[in-house]
């Protein structure tokens, strides 16, 4: 199994050698435009490394920009998040962890199921998560820059200039009392704390 670095510096695996078994990255975003602007290059690079990448968005709209990046998309207002095993990586817009109960529950359920950390873009930082590092500037491939530029053009409906070769993320873990007591984590996820 080959190791590649993820936005937060932890080792992330490329596609496993077992046929039919692929690593999964789930992303929760407010809109297609938000996730393409904030993480489009990283998502493209993950997909090219053999990961299954699914982006769940709240705002209805055109999924063509995500199709350009090669990732699957679904609308959270009409389809529930995927059932089954937790993803090997989870990414979410920070604002959703403050404003949306489903996003909060999904993140804390993933931690309860064994996820080590979550990748976050944007502000404000969720109080329930402990920052693993400060901001992480993740360099994206040249191909990711090109595909992200085309995805942004599709999202905006007009040609876009070249995009920066860096995307900024932060990573968080559940620490302290929440990590030591799963029932406390469930209460945080359900908004009771």
C-alpha positions, 0 to 999 in steps of 0.5 A, spaced: 500 500 500 502 506 498 502 512 502 500 519 500 500 525 504 493 528 506 492 536 507 493 535 514 500 532 514 497 525 516 499 519 512 493 517 507 493 511 503 492 510 496 487 505 493 488 498 496 491 492 493 484 488 494 480 489 488 473 492 489 476 495 496 477 503 495 478 508 500 472 513 501 472 520 502 466 523 504 465 531 504 459 535 507 458 542 504 453 548 503 454 548 496 457 546 490 461 553 489 463 553 496 466 546 496 469 547 489 473 554 491 475 551 498 477 544 496 476 542 489 483 541 487 484 536 493 478 532 491 481 531 484 487 529 487 484 524 492 480 521 486 486 521 481 489 517 487 484 512 487 479 514 492 471 514 492 469 521 493 462 523 495 460 530 496 454 532 499 451 539 498 445 542 501 444 548 496 440 545 490 444 546 484 448 544 478 453 538 479 457 539 473 462 542 477 463 536 481 463 532 475 468 535 472 473 534 478 471 526 477 467 526 484 460 523 486 455 528 488 448 528 492 443 533 495 442 532 502 435 535 502 433 529 498 438 524 500 440 522 507 448 521 508 451 514 506 449 508 511 454 503 512 462 503 514 465 510 516 469 513 511 477 513 511 477 521 511 471 526 512 471 533 510 466 539 512 465 546 511 466 549 518 460 553 518 456 547 517 458 544 524 455 551 527 449 551 523 447 544 521 445 538 526 446 533 520 453 535 519 454 535 526 451 528 527 455 525 521 462 528 524 461 525 531 458 519 528 464 518 524 469 519 530 465 514 534 466 509 529 473 510 529 475 516 524 481 519 527 480 526 524 476 531 520 479 535 515 475 542 515 475 548 511 473 555 513 471 559 519 469 559 525 473 553 528 468 548 531 469 548 539 468 541 540 474 539 535 481 540 537 486 543 532 491 538 530 496 543 527 494 550 525 492 552 518 495 547 513 497 549 506 496 543 501 499 544 494 495 541 489 497 538 482 498 541 476 492 537 473 488 539 479 489 546 478 486 545 471 480 541 472 479 546 478 479 552 474 474 548 469 469 546 475 469 554 477 468 556 470 462 551 470 460 554 477 460 561 475 458 560 468 464 564 465 471 563 464 475 563 470 483 565 471 488 560 473 487 558 480 492 558 486 496 551 487 495 551 494 488 550 498 488 551 506 485 546 511 485 545 518 484 538 521 481 537 528 480 531 533 475 530 538 479 530 544 479 531 552 472 528 555 469 527 549 474 522 546 474 519 553 467 518 554 463 516 547 456 518 551 459 525 551 460 525 544 453 522 542 451 528 547 455 533 543 453 530 536 446 531 538 446 538 540 445 537 548 452 540 550 
